[in-house]
Amino acid sequence: MGIFNRLGREVEEFKQSAKQAAEEGRDYRCEACDARFSTDYEECPDCGAEAVVAATDDE
């Protein structure tokens, strides 16, 4: 196993953990597509639905 293989694997693990941490910090979500974000929008920036609600801790 080369150094680049190991480095690539470590970078991918870091990206996954960073993505998970960012998603856990989101305060709002779209009920239509389940996108999560930290800003309250009138419409979902991902799908355009008017179904943005505050996320709860049990989700």
N, CA, C and O atoms as a GROMACS GRO file, in nm:
protein
  236
    1MET      N    1   0.085  -0.117   0.000
    1MET     CA    2   0.000   0.000   0.000
    1MET      C    3   0.090   0.124   0.000
    1MET      O    4   0.179   0.137   0.083
    2GLY      N    5   0.064   0.211  -0.092
    2GLY     CA    6   0.145   0.330  -0.104
    2GLY      C    7   0.096   0.442  -0.014
    2GLY      O    8  -0.015   0.438   0.039
    3ILE      N    9   0.179   0.539   0.000
    3ILE     CA   10   0.146   0.654   0.083
    3ILE      C   11   0.025   0.729   0.027
    3ILE      O   12  -0.055   0.784   0.104
    4PHE      N   13   0.011   0.733  -0.106
    4PHE     CA   14  -0.102   0.804  -0.165
    4PHE      C   15  -0.233   0.732  -0.141
    4PHE      O   16  -0.337   0.795  -0.124
    5ASN      N   17  -0.229   0.600  -0.140
    5ASN     CA   18  -0.350   0.524  -0.108
    5ASN      C   19  -0.395   0.552   0.035
    5ASN      O   20  -0.513   0.576   0.061
    6ARG      N   21  -0.300   0.548   0.127
    6ARG     CA   22  -0.333   0.574   0.267
    6ARG      C   23  -0.382   0.717   0.285
    6ARG      O   24  -0.480   0.740   0.355
    7LEU      N   25  -0.315   0.811   0.223
    7LEU     CA   26  -0.355   0.951   0.233
    7LEU      C   27  -0.494   0.972   0.174
    7LEU      O   28  -0.575   1.044   0.231
    8GLY      N   29  -0.522   0.909   0.061
    8GLY     CA   30  -0.654   0.920   0.000
    8GLY      C   31  -0.763   0.866   0.090
    8GLY      O   32  -0.870   0.925   0.101
    9ARG      N   33  -0.737   0.753   0.155
    9ARG     CA   34  -0.834   0.694   0.247
    9ARG      C   35  -0.858   0.785   0.367
    9ARG      O   36  -0.972   0.803   0.409
   10GLU      N   37  -0.752   0.844   0.421
   10GLU     CA   38  -0.766   0.934   0.535
   10GLU      C   39  -0.843   1.061   0.498
   10GLU      O   40  -0.922   1.111   0.577
   11VAL      N   41  -0.820   1.112   0.379
   11VAL     CA   42  -0.893   1.230   0.333
   11VAL      C   43  -1.041   1.197   0.319
   11VAL      O   44  -1.126   1.277   0.359
   12GLU      N   45  -1.072   1.082   0.262
   12GLU     CA   46  -1.212   1.043   0.247
   12GLU      C   47  -1.280   1.026   0.383
   12GLU      O   48  -1.395   1.067   0.399
   13GLU      N   49  -1.213   0.967   0.479
   13GLU     CA   50  -1.270   0.952   0.613
   13GLU      C   51  -1.296   1.089   0.675
   13GLU      O   52  -1.399   1.110   0.739
   14PHE      N   53  -1.203   1.182   0.656
   14PHE     CA   54  -1.220   1.317   0.709
   14PHE      C   55  -1.341   1.385   0.644
   14PHE      O   56  -1.421   1.448   0.712
   15LYS      N   57  -1.355   1.372   0.512
   15LYS     CA   58  -1.467   1.432   0.442
   15LYS      C   59  -1.600   1.378   0.493
   15LYS      O   60  -1.695   1.454   0.512
   16GLN      N   61  -1.607   1.248   0.516
   16GLN     CA   62  -1.730   1.188   0.566
   16GLN      C   63  -1.764   1.235   0.706
   16GLN      O   64  -1.880   1.265   0.734
   17SER      N   65  -1.666   1.244   0.794
   17SER     CA   66  -1.693   1.289   0.930
   17SER      C   67  -1.728   1.438   0.932
   17SER      O   68  -1.812   1.480   1.012
   18ALA      N   69  -1.666   1.518   0.846
   18ALA     CA   70  -1.699   1.661   0.838
   18ALA      C   71  -1.841   1.680   0.786
   18ALA      O   72  -1.915   1.765   0.835
   19LYS      N   73  -1.879   1.602   0.686
   19LYS     CA   74  -2.014   1.610   0.631
   19LYS      C   75  -2.118   1.572   0.736
   19LYS      O   76  -2.221   1.638   0.748
   20GLN      N   77  -2.090   1.468   0.812
   20GLN     CA   78  -2.183   1.424   0.916
   20GLN      C   79  -2.195   1.531   1.024
   20GLN      O   80  -2.306   1.559   1.070
   21ALA      N   81  -2.085   1.590   1.066
   21ALA     CA   82  -2.088   1.694   1.168
   21ALA      C   83  -2.165   1.816   1.119
   21ALA      O   84  -2.239   1.877   1.196
   22ALA      N   85  -2.150   1.851   0.994
   22ALA     CA   86  -2.221   1.966   0.938
   22ALA      C   87  -2.371   1.939   0.934
   22ALA      O   88  -2.450   2.028   0.964
   23GLU      N   89  -2.410   1.818   0.897
   23GLU     CA   90  -2.552   1.785   0.891
   23GLU      C   91  -2.615   1.783   1.029
   23GLU      O   92  -2.732   1.819   1.044
   24GLU      N   93  -2.540   1.742   1.129
   24GLU     CA   94  -2.594   1.739   1.265
   24GLU      C   95  -2.617   1.880   1.318
   24GLU      O   96  -2.700   1.899   1.407
   25GLY      N   97  -2.546   1.978   1.267
   25GLY     CA   98  -2.559   2.115   1.314
   25GLY      C   99  -2.668   2.193   1.242
   25GLY      O  100  -2.686   2.312   1.271
   26ARG      N  101  -2.739   2.133   1.153
   26ARG     CA  102  -2.841   2.203   1.076
   26ARG      C  103  -2.967   2.222   1.161
   26ARG      O  104  -3.004   2.133   1.237
   27ASP      N  105  -3.032   2.337   1.148
   27ASP     CA  106  -3.148   2.371   1.230
   27ASP      C  107  -3.281   2.360   1.156
   27ASP      O  108  -3.386   2.356   1.219
   28TYR      N  109  -3.277   2.356   1.023
   28TYR     CA  110  -3.399   2.352   0.944
   28TYR      C  111  -3.390   2.239   0.842
   28TYR      O  112  -3.281   2.196   0.804
   29ARG      N  113  -3.506   2.191   0.799
   29ARG     CA  114  -3.508   2.086   0.698
   29ARG      C  115  -3.630   2.102   0.610
   29ARG      O  116  -3.729   2.165   0.648
   30CYS      N  117  -3.622   2.044   0.492
   30CYS     CA  118  -3.733   2.044   0.398
   30CYS      C  119  -3.809   1.914   0.416
   30CYS      O  120  -3.750   1.805   0.412
   31GLU      N  121  -3.938   1.924   0.436
   31GLU     CA  122  -4.019   1.803   0.451
   31GLU      C  123  -4.032   1.727   0.320
   31GLU      O  124  -4.055   1.606   0.321
   32ALA      N  125  -4.018   1.795   0.208
   32ALA     CA  126  -4.036   1.730   0.078
   32ALA      C  127  -3.915   1.646   0.039
   32ALA      O  128  -3.930   1.530   0.000
   33CYS      N  129  -3.793   1.703   0.050
   33CYS     CA  130  -3.674   1.630   0.003
   33CYS      C  131  -3.577   1.598   0.116
   33CYS      O  132  -3.474   1.535   0.092
   34ASP      N  133  -3.608   1.638   0.238
   34ASP     CA  134  -3.527   1.613   0.358
   34ASP      C  135  -3.389   1.680   0.353
   34ASP      O  136  -3.297   1.636   0.421
   35ALA      N  137  -3.374   1.787   0.274
   35ALA     CA  138  -3.251   1.865   0.275
   35ALA      C  139  -3.242   1.938   0.409
   35ALA      O  140  -3.344   1.978   0.466
   36ARG      N  141  -3.121   1.954   0.459
   36ARG     CA  142  -3.102   2.020   0.587
   36ARG      C  143  -3.010   2.140   0.569
   36ARG      O  144  -2.914   2.134   0.491
   37PHE      N  145  -3.040   2.249   0.641
   37PHE     CA  146  -2.961   2.370   0.630
   37PHE      C  147  -2.977   2.453   0.756
   37PHE      O  148  -3.068   2.428   0.835
   38SER      N  149  -2.890   2.550   0.776
   38SER     CA  150  -2.888   2.628   0.900
   38SER      C  151  -2.965   2.759   0.890
   38SER      O  152  -2.979   2.829   0.990
   39THR      N  153  -3.016   2.794   0.772
   39THR     CA  154  -3.091   2.917   0.753
   39THR      C  155  -3.236   2.884   0.721
   39THR      O  156  -3.265   2.791   0.647
   40ASP      N  157  -3.327   2.963   0.778
   40ASP     CA  158  -3.469   2.944   0.751
   40ASP      C  159  -3.502   3.006   0.616
   40ASP      O  160  -3.476   3.125   0.594
   41TYR      N  161  -3.559   2.929   0.525
   41TYR     CA  162  -3.597   2.975   0.393
   41TYR      C  163  -3.748   2.967   0.376
   41TYR      O  164  -3.814   2.885   0.440
   42GLU      N  165  -3.803   3.052   0.291
   42GLU     CA  166  -3.944   3.043   0.255
   42GLU      C  167  -3.966   2.919   0.168
   42GLU      O  168  -4.066   2.848   0.184
   43GLU      N  169  -3.872   2.894   0.076
   43GLU     CA  170  -3.876   2.778  -0.012
   43GLU      C  171  -3.745   2.702   0.002
   43GLU      O  172  -3.641   2.762   0.030
   44CYS      N  173  -3.750   2.573  -0.017
   44CYS     CA  174  -3.630   2.490  -0.010
   44CYS      C  175  -3.535   2.528  -0.124
   44CYS      O  176  -3.576   2.531  -0.239
   45PRO      N  177  -3.408   2.558  -0.093
   45PRO     CA  178  -3.314   2.592  -0.198
   45PRO      C  179  -3.277   2.473  -0.287
   45PRO      O  180  -3.223   2.492  -0.396
   46ASP      N  181  -3.305   2.351  -0.242
   46ASP     CA  182  -3.273   2.232  -0.321
   46ASP      C  183  -3.385   2.195  -0.418
   46ASP      O  184  -3.360   2.172  -0.536
   47CYS      N  185  -3.510   2.189  -0.368
   47CYS     CA  186  -3.618   2.140  -0.453
   47CYS      C  187  -3.726   2.245  -0.481
   47CYS      O  188  -3.810   2.224  -0.568
   48GLY      N  189  -3.726   2.357  -0.409
   48GLY     CA  190  -3.822   2.464  -0.433
   48GLY      C  191  -3.954   2.449  -0.360
   48GLY      O  192  -4.042   2.534  -0.374
   49ALA      N  193  -3.970   2.343  -0.283
   49ALA     CA  194  -4.096   2.322  -0.210
   49ALA      C  195  -4.109   2.423  -0.096
   49ALA      O  196  -4.009   2.469  -0.040
   50GLU      N  197  -4.231   2.457  -0.062
   50GLU     CA  198  -4.257   2.547   0.049
   50GLU      C  199  -4.284   2.464   0.175
   50GLU      O  200  -4.386   2.481   0.241
   51ALA      N  201  -4.192   2.376   0.207
   51ALA     CA  202  -4.210   2.283   0.317
   51ALA      C  203  -4.094   2.288   0.415
   51ALA      O  204  -4.056   2.186   0.471
   52VAL      N  205  -4.036   2.406   0.436
   52VAL     CA  206  -3.923   2.420   0.527
   52VAL      C  207  -3.974   2.431   0.670
   52VAL      O  208  -4.059   2.516   0.700
   53VAL      N  209  -3.924   2.345   0.757
   53VAL     CA  210  -3.966   2.344   0.898
   53VAL      C  211  -3.841   2.339   0.986
   53VAL      O  212  -3.733   2.304   0.940
   54ALA      N  213  -3.859   2.373   1.111
   54ALA     CA  214  -3.749   2.361   1.207
   54ALA      C  215  -3.722   2.215   1.233
   54ALA      O  216  -3.814   2.137   1.252
   55ALA      N  217  -3.595   2.178   1.234
   55ALA     CA  218  -3.556   2.039   1.262
   55ALA      C  219  -3.563   2.017   1.412
   55ALA      O  220  -3.537   2.107   1.491
   56THR      N  221  -3.599   1.896   1.450
   56THR     CA  222  -3.603   1.861   1.591
   56THR      C  223  -3.488   1.768   1.623
   56THR      O  224  -3.427   1.711   1.533
   57ASP      N  225  -3.458   1.753   1.751
   57ASP     CA  226  -3.344   1.672   1.794
   57ASP      C  227  -3.363   1.523   1.766
   57ASP      O  228  -3.264   1.451   1.755
   58ASP      N  229  -3.488   1.475   1.756
   58ASP     CA  230  -3.512   1.333   1.739
   58ASP      C  231  -3.508   1.288   1.592
   58ASP      O  232  -3.538   1.172   1.563
   59GLU      N  233  -3.473   1.377   1.500
   59GLU     CA  234  -3.468   1.340   1.358
   59GLU      C  235  -3.334   1.291   1.318
   59GLU      O  236  -3.314   1.256   1.202
   0.00000   0.00000   0.00000
